[in-house]
């Protein structure tokens, strides 16, 4: 079977075939956030669920948008990104949480990474670490306009993506303080485990990718009403950005 | 303050936006696009002209070739008041689908050089200032000039990685070509990392010369002159937008 034929096959992990996802796919880590997405759309159909990959495709204000969870970390994000691209996705936007380093950024505000430090290894199997993990500028613009429309404060900057959350986690306050200072001295405003992976794999294949990260909630707590309120904002920013990208592609 | 050691510049000598070509003779070519200009300093490879464009004070300083010299220039320009650094340069085209010559708005760079990695560690992304990228794309649209946005492979050794290399250049460039990098040049990563470190804006616009994959598709010199002129016009209009962003709104 040729590589081309393989692309029409059901993708191993996300369990979908071509036509199952829209041009823009929103990519949270948490499958539960996909349900939040479904609840905010005019209509949404559950397309597939396998392992940590849950997908809904739906419509908002006449624009088709999909949402597929990636699971936590570079390994499943690399798989999900690759398979979504093989299914024809043209714009990928990560909707994530993060460890916020910059103390001027308040919980509930949004971080729009311009790029990410590649302190993860999944993408180093694809290309040298000299290659930048950079957000596509049109996706960044779509996210900025979405935050401005929804009147949500946002911050542009560089983040760091790494593999091991518990190696130095924010729960280990003393060790974390020292490591946080090291990254802040390098103008890093937040850390996560997925963004660089999504950006590198997408940009290598000419697919437009970006991310928006909710500040101040390093571990999502789906019993915390405060978190749920801000998480809804995060997903709304993603949906508005997808609509903006659909508008830009017509211009 | 004494004059800066290399560029021999003092505060007041330059505008907030400075265009930095690599080629020593190109600084004057760029200055000729201003409404008026005069020489303000000359030392080694560093030629500086300052003038006005649409009422805004602008400057151009040649850096010489490579990240090491570009970083010296940028640091000294910032020391004497530069806030927007825009490199106007040339490079070797890496994608056959690009127009010839292509005018490329560089959004980010592969850090295949040493200088940029003295500012930020390996794995740290080299990214152009967002306002400059958007300003260039908008300006090009207004001027009717076709530009392509994308990545530069920034590297140190021209005679290791160019069409004139005795090494297997296509093998060296293959990973970058396959990953969609548009052009090979030497300074964008340095421009982006030094300006990020010093908290000013940095951007790069490049005109692509010969294509490494098809050396017979070289670009006639007169077309390169036009491309550099167009890239300069785009950069000047971008400077006007940055000025309005900082001082008018």
Interface residues (C-beta under 8 A of the other chain):
Chain A: X114 X115 X116 X117 X118 X119 X127 X128 X129 X130 X131 X132 X133 X134 X137 X140 X141 X156 X158 X186 X187 X203 X204 X205 X206
Chain B: X107 X108 X109 X110 X111 X112 X120 X121 X122 X123 X124 X125 X126 X127 X130 X133 X134 X149 X151 X175 X176 X178 X179 X180 X181 X196 X197
